Amino acid sequence: MSTHTPTPWNLGEQNQYFIYAPLNTHRIAEACIPPDKSVAIKEAKANAAFIVRAVNAHEDMLAALKKVEKYAFKASGDELLMWVQEVIVRAEAK
């Protein structure tokens, strides 16, 4: 299996439904707008932003889950809670 394009992915500056590799070296994907325009450009931009946010948060979210799994019964609840909350903030960033 090959590896995916490194993160962070970015939205296009002019066409915000295009998704680009780091430093905008090349376009990775496009949130499609059907020919009949049944999905508004606004929704396509929101879909692209959601994809970028999910991709860029993936590694941190996975690490959070692994930490929760490993330390669920050992770690200080406050420390673990703060760390998980930081990851959630990054995943919800708009």
Protein Blocks (a to p, Z undefined) as FASTA:
>chain_A
ZZdddddddddfklmmbccdehhlacfbdcdddfklmacfklmmmmmmmmmmmmmmmmmm
mmmmmmmmmmmmmmcfklmmmmmmmmmmmmmpZZ
